[in-house]
Amino acid sequence: MRDAINLPDLIKEFGDDESCRRYIEALRWRKGVTCPRCDKPATAIANRFQYDCDACHYQFSVTSGTIFHDTHLPLTKWFLATYLLCESKKGMSACQIQRTLGISYKTAWYLCHRIRAAMLEVAPEKLEGTVEIDETYVAGKKRRWRAKNEPQVVIGIRQRNGDLRLIRAKDAKSATVREIINANVGGHVEVILTDESAIYPWALDNMQKSKHKTINHSREYAHGDVHTNTVESAFSLLKRGIVGTWHKVSAKHLPAYLDEMCFRFNNRKNQFLFRDTLIRLILSPNLEYKDLTAKAENAA
Ligand SMILES: [Zn+2]
C-alpha cells in the first residue's frame, strides 16, 4: 500500500473493519504477532481476528490493550477521524467531526482528545540554529460565571526551516518566558530573533543575549534576515484555527490545541503522517473517557 494517501483512497482501502484490522496488525507487530502478556509469538485463530499465544495461550485481538479496544466506534470511523485531524491544516472541531462522521458529540469529543493526545510530542528536541521568539494573546472562551475573560499568553518559538513550539504561559513576565526559552532552546543556538519587547533582555541568559538580535516593528518588519515573520505566520495560522475552527478554546484545553497545531505544522512535509499518527495511537496508553473528563475538570 502507498503511504501518502488521499480521502478517496482512504475510503477505498479502509472502508471495512477487516482492512483496518489488517493494517493495525501490520503497524503493531512489524516482526510478527507477539503476545501482549508474555511477548512470545502467537498464532492467528482462523476466521476470528483473534490470536492465541504459543506460550501462555492468552487469546487476544489486534486491538487488545490499545485505545481502539472497548470503544463501540467502528475502526473505519477511527481511521477517518485520524485522517481528518491529520490532514486539515487548521484542525477540526469536535462539532465538525460529529457531523462529518455521523456520531454523537460525546463520542466525537472523546475521539478528538484521544487523537490529539497521541499527536503529542513525547520528548521534543531543543531548537537550534536561527530561532525566532514572539508572544501573542489568545482570547479564551467566555464563561458565564466568570466576570473577567483573561486572554491567554502563548509563546511561539520557531527554528528557521525547522520546528515550531507553541507554549501557553501563565503570564508574559520575563521569569516565565525565561523558563520556557530554556526548556525549548538548545545550547548551540546561533541567533535569537525577537521584537523590541522589554521581556526578552530580561528573559535571556548571558549566552543567549550575545546572540540576540531585535527588530523594531514600528519601523520595519524585516531588516535583511532579522525578522520574526516565520513565527508570526504560525501565530496567524493558530488564530485562524481558533476563530475559524474551534470557535474559541477554553483555557484548560488550550495546551492540547497548541500541541496539535505544532504536531501538524512540524509534520507538514511528512507524507506518512496518517500512518505515523495511527502508530502513536496504537502504542499510546489507553485513556478512558472518565479519566479524560476528570483530568479536564481538575485542570479547570
Ligand atoms: Zn503469552
Boltz pocket constraint, residues with backbone or C-beta under 6 A from the ligand:
constraints:
  - pocket:
      binder: B
      contacts: [[A, 35], [A, 36], [A, 37], [A, 38], [A, 39], [A, 40], [A, 53], [A, 54], [A, 55], [A, 56], [A, 57], [A, 58]]
      max_distance: 6.0
